[in-house]
Amino acid sequence: MKDVSNQQIAEHLKRLNTWWEDGGADEATQALRPRAYLEPVRRLLQDPNLRRAVVLLGSRRVGKTVLIRHLIGALLASGVPRQNIAYVEMDHPLP
């Protein structure tokens, strides 16, 4: 097992969460047509009674990342502070 430093983890998270630095959503993904279930999922995420993490699972290549990136854009546009939004890939090895 490869040892990974805290600095490597921080750099990896910054690459995945570009809005932490520039404040904007991924323009390439935002240009794609939003998925039909974007609004129900957004409402779930913004439910003030939700007090836990939300995990999105599914088969490969079904649109999970596009949905997440559209959600991030919607959250940023609605005024959610950019530092309150974190995206983490669980299947992406660190360099």
C-alpha positions as semicolon CSV with decimal commas, in nm:
position;residue;x (nm);y (nm);z (nm)
1;M;0,000;0,000;0,000
2;K;0,133;0,340;-0,099
3;D;0,170;0,608;0,168
4;V;-0,015;0,927;0,077
5;S;0,074;1,256;0,242
6;N;-0,177;1,510;0,369
7;Q;-0,041;1,750;0,107
8;Q;-0,117;1,502;-0,174
9;I;-0,471;1,459;-0,043
10;A;-0,520;1,837;-0,019
11;E;-0,390;1,890;-0,374
12;H;-0,616;1,613;-0,506
13;L;-0,922;1,765;-0,337
14;K;-0,838;2,108;-0,481
15;R;-0,824;1,955;-0,831
16;L;-1,166;1,795;-0,781
17;N;-1,324;2,103;-0,618
18;T;-1,213;2,387;-0,846
19;W;-1,493;2,616;-0,718
20;W;-1,306;2,641;-0,385
21;E;-1,056;2,865;-0,565
22;D;-1,247;3,027;-0,853
23;G;-1,600;3,015;-0,710
24;G;-1,756;2,887;-1,033
25;A;-1,907;2,563;-1,153
26;D;-1,756;2,344;-1,425
27;E;-1,860;2,526;-1,746
28;A;-1,818;2,224;-1,975
29;T;-2,055;2,014;-1,764
30;Q;-2,298;2,303;-1,713
31;A;-2,334;2,323;-2,092
32;L;-2,478;1,968;-2,097
33;R;-2,852;1,908;-2,065
34;P;-2,946;1,865;-1,696
35;R;-3,081;1,525;-1,595
36;A;-3,456;1,496;-1,529
37;Y;-3,397;1,407;-1,164
38;L;-3,178;1,711;-1,091
39;E;-3,449;1,907;-0,907
40;P;-3,571;1,626;-0,677
41;V;-3,213;1,549;-0,576
42;R;-3,137;1,920;-0,525
43;R;-3,441;1,956;-0,298
44;L;-3,324;1,655;-0,098
45;L;-2,977;1,802;-0,055
46;Q;-3,113;2,139;0,055
47;D;-3,363;1,993;0,302
48;P;-3,272;2,160;0,634
49;N;-3,380;1,845;0,821
50;L;-3,118;1,633;0,644
51;R;-2,836;1,580;0,894
52;R;-2,618;1,325;0,718
53;A;-2,403;1,274;0,413
54;V;-2,568;1,189;0,084
55;V;-2,394;0,920;-0,119
56;L;-2,472;0,865;-0,485
57;L;-2,416;0,511;-0,608
58;G;-2,477;0,357;-0,948
59;S;-2,335;0,171;-1,242
60;R;-2,052;0,314;-1,447
61;R;-2,134;0,571;-1,718
62;V;-2,495;0,639;-1,616
63;G;-2,444;1,011;-1,545
64;K;-2,359;1,028;-1,173
65;T;-2,074;1,275;-1,220
66;V;-2,277;1,495;-1,456
67;L;-2,562;1,500;-1,202
68;I;-2,324;1,590;-0,921
69;R;-2,161;1,868;-1,123
70;H;-2,504;2,009;-1,214
71;L;-2,599;1,995;-0,847
72;I;-2,282;2,181;-0,754
73;G;-2,365;2,451;-1,011
74;A;-2,720;2,480;-0,875
75;L;-2,597;2,500;-0,516
76;L;-2,342;2,768;-0,602
77;A;-2,605;2,965;-0,798
78;S;-2,845;2,947;-0,503
79;G;-2,589;3,105;-0,270
80;V;-2,449;2,801;-0,087
81;P;-2,095;2,900;0,020
82;R;-1,842;2,732;-0,208
83;Q;-1,640;2,600;0,085
84;N;-1,951;2,409;0,205
85;I;-1,952;2,195;-0,111
86;A;-1,709;1,904;-0,141
87;Y;-1,682;1,646;-0,418
88;V;-1,482;1,329;-0,354
89;E;-1,424;1,041;-0,594
90;M;-1,390;0,711;-0,415
91;D;-1,253;0,516;-0,711
92;H;-0,982;0,760;-0,819
93;P;-0,633;0,672;-0,697
94;L;-0,403;0,952;-0,594
95;P;-0,097;1,009;-0,816
